[in-house]
Amino acid sequence: MSKSGPILNLPNLLSFARLGLLPVFLFLLAAESHTARLWVYILGIFGLISDVLDGYFARRWNQVTELGKILDPLSDKIIVAVLTVFAVVEKNFPLWLAALILGRDLLIVFLALVWKSKLTFVPTSNLAGKLAALTVALTLLAYLFDIHPAIPLLTPLALGMILLSSAIYAWRFLRQLGRTAPLRTGGSNA
């Protein structure tokens, strides 16, 4: 159930906190000391837990808001984008994979805006999209934390999942636009 609700409810605060802690996370990653590495792990665990909890609390406490529907996935995409650029600059992350990750996320944001303007709903992510996000996250972590044995396995896996999920999203988008789905008309924002 969606409502306009307060901007500063707990789910939205968790999303804002993840974004706010991103510069600290990057600073600690660049420091490369044992203490900094420990704090990186702690902040990373906080980020993962807060990402799960913001959706849980939003649904459980009926605090799903229009802002939250945008803020949560957008904050995830911003975090992935910043960590990807950091990994390219500092950790020899493949530029081609970074371009694919960033391009896919930009395309998803663009298509979501188009979809929202044409239809009365925006579809949720699917299993392939979630698996792509997971493999991208694991691949980034392997580079960021110098887990070299995992890199040759995770890099092609991330590539495959990005391509598969992109194809599924494109197919769903094109199929839905071709249907006689409830289209937005005139100035209606329903």
C-alpha positions as CSV (number, residue, x, y, z in Angstrom):
1,M,0.0,0.0,0.0
2,S,1.5,3.3,-1.1
3,K,1.0,6.7,0.5
4,S,2.8,10.0,0.4
5,G,3.7,9.8,4.1
6,P,6.5,11.6,5.9
7,I,9.9,11.9,4.2
8,L,11.8,11.0,7.4
9,N,10.2,7.7,8.3
10,L,12.6,4.9,9.4
11,P,12.8,3.2,6.0
12,N,13.8,6.4,4.2
13,L,16.2,7.3,7.0
14,L,18.0,4.0,6.5
15,S,18.3,4.7,2.7
16,F,19.6,8.2,3.5
17,A,22.1,6.7,6.0
18,R,23.5,4.4,3.4
19,L,24.1,7.3,1.1
20,G,25.5,9.5,3.9
21,L,28.0,6.8,5.0
22,L,29.3,6.2,1.4
23,P,32.1,8.9,1.6
24,V,33.2,7.4,4.9
25,F,33.2,3.9,3.4
26,L,35.3,5.1,0.4
27,F,37.8,7.0,2.7
28,L,38.2,3.8,4.7
29,L,38.7,1.7,1.6
30,A,41.4,4.0,0.4
31,A,43.2,3.9,3.8
32,E,44.0,0.2,3.5
33,S,45.0,-0.3,7.1
34,H,43.8,-3.2,9.3
35,T,41.6,-0.8,11.4
36,A,40.1,0.8,8.3
37,R,39.4,-2.6,6.8
38,L,37.5,-3.6,10.0
39,W,35.4,-0.5,9.8
40,V,34.8,-1.1,6.1
41,Y,33.4,-4.6,7.0
42,I,31.2,-3.1,9.8
43,L,29.9,-0.4,7.5
44,G,29.3,-2.9,4.7
45,I,27.3,-5.1,7.0
46,F,25.3,-2.1,8.2
47,G,24.7,-1.2,4.5
48,L,23.4,-4.7,3.7
49,I,21.3,-5.0,6.8
50,S,19.8,-1.5,6.3
51,D,19.0,-2.3,2.7
52,V,17.0,-5.3,3.8
53,L,15.4,-3.6,6.8
54,D,14.2,-0.5,5.0
55,G,12.0,-2.6,2.7
56,Y,10.9,-4.8,5.6
57,F,9.9,-1.9,7.9
58,A,8.2,0.0,5.0
59,R,5.9,-3.0,4.4
60,R,5.5,-4.1,8.0
61,W,4.7,-0.7,9.3
62,N,2.7,0.4,6.3
63,Q,5.3,3.1,5.5
64,V,5.7,2.5,1.8
65,T,6.0,6.0,0.3
66,E,6.4,7.3,-3.2
67,L,9.8,8.7,-2.1
68,G,10.8,5.4,-0.6
69,K,10.0,3.5,-3.8
70,I,12.4,5.8,-5.7
71,L,15.0,6.5,-2.9
72,D,15.8,2.8,-2.0
73,P,16.6,1.5,-5.5
74,L,18.2,4.9,-6.5
75,S,20.5,4.9,-3.5
76,D,21.5,1.3,-4.3
77,K,22.3,2.4,-7.8
78,I,24.3,5.4,-6.6
79,I,26.3,3.3,-4.2
80,V,27.1,0.7,-6.9
81,A,28.1,3.4,-9.3
82,V,30.4,5.1,-6.9
83,L,32.0,1.8,-5.8
84,T,32.4,0.8,-9.4
85,V,34.2,4.0,-10.3
86,F,36.3,3.6,-7.1
87,A,37.2,0.0,-8.1
88,V,38.2,1.1,-11.6
89,V,40.5,3.9,-10.3
90,E,41.9,2.1,-7.3
91,K,41.6,-1.7,-7.8
92,N,42.1,-2.4,-11.5
93,F,38.4,-3.2,-12.1
94,P,37.8,-3.9,-15.8
95,L,36.6,-0.7,-17.5
96,W,34.4,-2.7,-19.9
97,L,32.6,-4.3,-17.0
98,A,32.2,-1.0,-15.2
99,A,30.7,0.5,-18.4
100,L,28.3,-2.4,-18.6
101,I,27.3,-2.1,-15.0
102,L,26.8,1.7,-15.2
103,G,25.2,1.6,-18.6
104,R,22.7,-1.1,-17.4
105,D,21.8,0.9,-14.3
106,L,21.3,4.1,-16.3
107,L,19.2,2.2,-18.8
108,I,17.0,0.8,-16.0
109,V,16.5,4.3,-14.5
110,F,15.6,5.7,-17.9
111,L,13.2,2.8,-18.8
112,A,11.6,3.1,-15.3
113,L,10.9,6.8,-16.0
114,V,9.5,5.9,-19.5
115,W,7.5,3.0,-18.1
116,K,6.0,5.2,-15.3
117,S,5.0,7.8,-17.7
118,K,3.2,5.3,-20.0
119,L,1.7,2.9,-17.6
120,T,-0.1,3.1,-14.3
121,F,2.5,0.9,-12.5
122,V,6.2,0.2,-12.5
123,P,7.1,-3.5,-12.3
124,T,9.2,-4.8,-9.5
125,S,12.6,-6.4,-10.1
126,N,12.6,-10.1,-11.0
127,L,14.8,-13.0,-9.9
128,A,17.3,-12.4,-12.7
129,G,17.7,-8.8,-11.8
130,K,18.3,-9.6,-8.1
131,L,20.8,-12.3,-9.1
132,A,22.6,-9.8,-11.4
133,A,22.7,-7.3,-8.6
134,L,24.1,-10.0,-6.2
135,T,26.8,-11.1,-8.7
136,V,27.8,-7.5,-9.4
137,A,28.1,-6.8,-5.7
138,L,30.1,-10.0,-5.1
139,T,32.4,-9.1,-8.1
140,L,32.9,-5.6,-6.8
141,L,33.7,-6.9,-3.3
142,A,36.2,-9.4,-4.7
143,Y,38.0,-6.4,-6.4
144,L,37.6,-4.0,-3.5
145,F,38.9,-6.5,-0.9
146,D,41.6,-8.1,-3.2
147,I,40.0,-11.6,-3.2
148,H,42.0,-12.6,-6.3
149,P,40.9,-16.3,-6.4
150,A,37.2,-15.3,-6.8
151,I,37.8,-12.7,-9.5
152,P,38.2,-15.1,-12.5
153,L,34.9,-16.9,-11.5
154,L,32.8,-13.8,-10.6
155,T,33.7,-11.6,-13.5
156,P,32.2,-13.7,-16.3
157,L,29.4,-14.7,-14.0
158,A,28.5,-11.0,-13.4
159,L,28.8,-10.4,-17.2
160,G,26.4,-13.3,-17.9
161,M,23.9,-12.2,-15.3
162,I,23.9,-8.6,-16.4
163,L,23.2,-9.7,-20.0
164,L,20.5,-12.2,-19.0
165,S,18.7,-9.8,-16.7
166,S,19.0,-6.9,-19.2
167,A,17.4,-9.1,-21.9
168,I,14.6,-10.1,-19.6
169,Y,13.9,-6.5,-18.6
170,A,13.9,-5.4,-22.2
171,W,11.6,-8.3,-23.2
172,R,9.2,-7.4,-20.3
173,F,9.3,-3.7,-21.2
174,L,8.6,-4.3,-24.9
175,R,6.0,-6.9,-24.2
176,Q,4.2,-4.6,-21.8
177,L,4.2,-1.6,-24.1
178,G,2.8,-3.8,-26.8
179,R,-0.2,-4.9,-24.6
180,T,-3.3,-3.1,-24.0
181,A,-2.2,-2.3,-20.5
182,P,-3.7,0.5,-18.6
183,L,-2.1,3.5,-20.2
184,R,-1.7,7.0,-18.7
185,T,-3.8,9.5,-20.4
186,G,-3.7,13.3,-20.5
187,G,-2.6,14.9,-17.2
188,S,-3.6,12.0,-15.0
189,N,-1.0,10.8,-12.5
190,A,-3.0,7.9,-11.3
